[in-house]
Amino acid sequence: MLYYLFEYLQQYDFPGARLFSYISFRSATAVIISLIVTMTFGKFMIRFLRSRQIGESVRTLYLDGQNQKAGTPTMGGLIIIASILIPVLLLCRLDNIYVILLIFTTVWLGFLGFMDDYIKIFKKNKDGLSSRKKLAGQILLGVVIGLFIYLSPDIVVRENVKVDTSNLTEMLDSDSNPSEVVDAKTVDVKCLKTTVPFLKNNEFDYAKVLWFLDPEKYGWAIGIVFILVVTFIITAVSNGANITDGLDGLAAGTSAVSATTLLIFAYVSGNVIFSQYLNIMYIPGVGELVVFSSAFIGATFGFLWFNSYPAQIFMGDTGSLTIGGIIAVLAVLVRKELLIPIFCGIFVVENLSVILQVWWYKRTFKKYGQGLHLFLMAPLHHHYQKKGMPEAKIVTRFIIVALILAVVSVLTLKIR
């Protein structure tokens, strides 16, 4: 809204109006506004939830300090959502398809997580929304996002094309504008390409998955493959963030690091000069995601003010499902979804620890008649708690690992 206001004021030479045309200025402003909203709304939210005695019902896991968390206000994800949406609505171009998809993702998963928390707290049902319903909501979101990316004419990649130079002299001798001849070397194309890390020619087209089919005749089949991949990514990362949200500040801290990585990718992919220098895909319009990512970073770091050990409020599924989904959709939109196992390594490992724990228990139970455990407790952060490591130290070390993985992810822009 402010973007359009100051764009209008530019014609009257209003002082400072031109600043809002710069993504860098709007991004910095988004962080500041997001932090202000978090601090202000966070205090109000905590007081309100405490007055209504809306607190977390902690299951007995026999962990040190666990009982102290009982009654801590939850549904703090509402703070994160508000701190993202307010600066985004104020500072982003709301006609940008990438921003629209991320606003939809935030609202959709926020509502899904809110329903889960609502059932747990107000309906006194510890299981919350059934796993099938949550999974159905995540799958539906993945299908919608995948369809929009596949069908929308606004989601394109700019590529160099071979120009027929046989008649170049004739074109230059005619009334053709020389700049038009130069511009003909690049074209915005509709494709389903993504980035493959560590490879020199690091672009992969999903059409190659069905190499035996004619893309012109069976484009719909390629679209289905792409939608399935997007759906899997959104579901996996969203659930990964949900599982990671088990210690004070862990999900918020690691998410902030992942979002910072994606901000860098969005900036270089949406900038003609940097994308050309780094020899990566230039994605028109994706630079606007830098503003959204900045708001997301401000919201997660701001939430840490209240959520760091000992937490004054928990984000609940309202926050964890949302931040995981936002990270997944951001990665897909900037064509970096194959890098998720690296910069979202904490989410991946947490997910795998649960899967391996269940698989190993079932296998050993079937083989020996008694289930064994790979970890003292899953997810992985509880394993370290069982080993006696203090909660704050676990969170700090996980965030340090997340930072290392983030640096490695950014280095893939040059290491090939």
N, C-alpha and C positions, 0 to 999 in steps of 0.2 A: 504493500500500500504506500509506504514512504517512497519506494522506488518510483512509482508512477507519479506521485505528487511532485517530487523533485525533478522528474523528467519533464513534467508540465511547466515547472517554474524556470527551467533552463531558458525558455524562450523570452523570459522577462529579465534575464541576466541576474537572477537571484543569487546572492553570495553563497558559495559552497554547494550549490545545487548540482554542479557537474561532478562532485565527488561520488555521488551515488551511481554514476555510470561505471565506476571502477569496481571490479569484483574484489580486489584486495581490500578496499575501504569497507565495502559492505560485509565482507567476511569478518574483519576485525570488529566491526560494530555488532555483528551477530553474536560473537563470543561474549562481548560485554553485556548486551541485553539479556542473553541467555543466563549468564551468571547472576545478574540482578534479579531476574524472574525467579531463579532457583532459590536464592537467598531469601527473597521476600515471601514467595509462595510456600517455600519449605517450612519456614517458622510457623506460618499460619496453619499449614496442613498438619504439622506435628501436634500443635496445641488442640486443633479441632478433633483429631483422631484420639488423642489422649482423653479429652473431655467426654467423648462418646464411648471410651473404653474399647476402641476398635484395634485390637492387638493381635500379634502372631500367636498361634497355638502351636507350640513346638513339640514335635514327637520326641519320645525318649530314645536317644541314640547312644546314651552313656558316654558323652563327650564332655571334656572339661569346660566349665563355663556355660554349658548349654542351657541350663535351667534359668540362668540370669537373663536370657533373651526372651523368655516367655512374657507375653504382654506388650512387647515392643510394637509400636504402631507399624502397620504395613500398608500396602497399596501406594507406596511412595512413587511408583511408576507414573502416577498422575503428575507429579512434580516434573519428571523428565519429559513427559509428553508436552506439557504446557510450555516448558522452557525451550523445546524444539519448535513447536508450531508458532508461537508468538513472534519470535524474530524472523522465522521463515515467511510468515504472512506479511510482515512489515517490510522486509528487505529483498526478498526474491522476486524474480519475474514469474508471475503466477500463470503465464501462458506457456511456460516451458514444460514440455512433456515429461522431462526427467523429474522436475520438481513435483509435478502433479502425481506421478507414480509413487514418489516417496511420501507425500502427504497422505495418499490413500493407504499405503503400507502402515504408516504410523497410526492412523485412526483405526484401521481394521484390526491390527494385532493388539493395539491398546484396548479396544473393546473386547476382544477375545480373552485377553489376560484379565481385564476387569471383571468379566463374568465369572472367571475361575476363582478370583479372590473373593468376589461377592458371595459365591456359594459356600466357600470355606468359612468365611467370617460370619455372615448373617444367617445362613442356613445351617450353620454348625456341622457342615459336611467336610471332613478333613480331606476327602479325595477331590473336592472341587468339581470343576467341569470334567466330564468323562474324557479319557484319553482319545477315544474315537472322535468325539466332537471337536477337541482341540486339533487333532490331526486333520480332520476334514476342513476346518477353517484355514489351516496352514496350506493344505493342498489347493484349496480354492483360490487363495491368494496367489500361489505359484502359477496356477493356470492363467489367472487374469494378467499378471505381470508378463508372463511368457507370451501370451496372445498379443498384448500391446506392443511389445518389442518386435514381434514377428510381423505384425500388420501395420503398425503406425508408419506413415510416410515421413514423419518428423525424426525418426530414430535411424540415422544413417551414419556412414563412415566415409570420410573423404579419402580418395585413393588417386594415385598417379595412374594415368592411362597412356597407352602408346598412341602417339599422334602420327597420322599418315603425313609424312613430310614430302611426298612426291609432288604435291601441288602447293607447297609452302610458299614458293616464289610468286606463284600466281595469286595466292591469297594476300600476300604483302603488297603486290602491285595494284590490287583492286582497292575498293573503298573500305575494306575490312579494317577495323581498328586493331593495331598490333597487340594491344593489351588483351583483346579477345582471343587472339591466337595463342598467347601465352597461357591465359586462363583455361584454355581447352585441354591443358595437360593434366588438370585435376578435375575430378567429378565426384559428386556425392552419390554413393551407391547404397542400395538396400542389401545388406548381407548379414550373415550370422557368424561373423568372425570373432575370435577371442584371442587373448594373448597366452602363449605358452612360455613359461619361464625358462631361462638358461639356454635357449636355442637362438641361433643367429637369425634365421628366418622364423621369427617367433610368432607367426600368426597361424591359427588353425580355424578352418571353416567347418562348421557342423555338417555341412553338406557332404563332406568327405566320409562321414560315418556311414552314409548310404551311397557309396561311390558307384554302386552297380545300377543306380536309378538315374534317369534323366531328370535333372533339377527343374527343367521347364515343365515337364509333365507331372512330376511327383514332388513338387515343392511343398505340398501339404504334409507329406510324410516326413520331410526334413523339419518342418515346423513342429510336428508332433514330438520328434526326438528332442528338439531344443526346449520345448515346453516341459517335457519330462525332466530334463536336466535342471532347468530353472526351479521347478517344483521341488526336486530333491534337495537342491542347495538351500533354498529358503527354509524348508522343513528342518534340515539337519542343523543349520547354523542357529536358527531360532531355538530349537530344543537344546543345542549346545550351550547357548547363553543361559537358558533356563536351568540347566543342570549345574552350571558354574556358579550360579547365584546361591551359594551355600555358606559363604563366609563374608564377614563385614568388609565391604569395599572391593571384593574380588571381581564380580561381574562388571561393576561400573568402571573400575580401574583398567581392566584388560580391554573393555569395549572402547574406552577413550583412546587407548593406544592404537587399536585396529582402525578406528575412525580417522585418526591422524594420518595413518598410512594411506587410507583411501582418499583423504583430502589431497595429498600429494599427487596421487594417480589422477584424480579428477582435474587438478590444475594443469599438469603437463599434457594430459590428453585433450584438454579443451583449449590449449594455447598453440597457435600455429607454429610459432618460433621454436618452442621447447619440443613439441612433438616431432618437428622436422629434424632438430638437432639430435634427439635421442632415437630417431628412426622408429617411432612408434605410431600407432594409429591416431589420426586426428579425428576427434568425434565432435562435430559442430553442436554447440549448445550445452555440452556436458560441463563446461566451466561453471555453469550456474550451480552445480552440485557442491562447489567449494563453499558457497554461502551456507547451504544446508548442512554440510559436514561440519562447518564451524559452529553452527548452532547446536549440533549434536555433541560436539566435543565440549562446548561450554556447559551443556546440560549434564553430561556425565561427570565432568570434573566438579561442577557445582554440587551435584548430588553427593559426591564424596565428602563434602563438608559435613553432611549429616550422617552419612552411611559408613564412614571410616570407623575403625574399632575404637571404643564400643559404639555400635550403631544406635542412633537415635530413632531411625526409621528404616524399614526394609522396603525394597522396591516391589516385591511380590511378583507374580506372573504378569501383572499389568506392565511392569517395566522390563523384566527379563525377556519375555517373548518379543516385545517391541524392539528393544535394542538389537537383539539377534537378527530379527527380520530386516531391520534397516541396514545393518552391515551387509547382509546377504544381497539385498536388492542393489545397494550401492556398488558392490563388487561386480554384479552382473551388468549394471548400466555402464560402468567404466571398462568393461571387457577384461576384468581381472579375476574372474571367478576361479580359474585354475590355480591362483595364488592363495586361495583361502586356506588350504592345509598349512601354509607357512604363517601368514600374518594372523590367522585365527587358530594358531596351533594349540593354544590353551583350550579353546572350545572343543577342538578335535580330540585331544588327549582325554579330556573329561568325558566326552561321549564314549570314546573307545574303552575307557576304564569300566564304565557301566556295562557295555556290551560284552566285554571279555569276562567280567566277573560273573554275569548271568550264564554265559556260554560254558565257562569252566565248571561252574557249580552243577549245571545240568549234566554235563558230560561225565564228571566224576561220580555224581549220584547214580547215573545209569550204569556206570562201569563197576563201581565199588559198593554201591548201596549207601554211600554217605557223601554228601556234597562237600567239596573243598573250595577254598577261596584263594584267588590269585593275590588279592589285596586284603589288608586288614578290614577295610571298608571302602565301598565305592559311593560316589565319585572319588577321584584321586585325592582331592584336598582333604577328605575325611580320613584317608589312609595315613597322611602325615600327622593329622590330629591324633589318631590312635597311637602313633609312634611317640607322642609326647611333645611335638613341636608346637610352640605358641601360635595362636591364630594369626596375630599381626605379622609374624615372621613368614608364615606360609603365603599370606597375601602379598607381602612385599617381594618375596622371591618369585612368585608367579608373575607379577607385573614386570619385574626385571627380565624374566625370560621372554615375556610378551614384547618388551622393547627390543631385545636382541632379534627376535623373529621379524619385527617390523623393519629394522634396519636391513636385514637380509632381503626382505621383500622389495624394499626401495632399490637396493643394489642390483636387483635383477633387471632394472632398466638399462644398466651398462654391462653387467656380467652375462655374456652369451657365448 
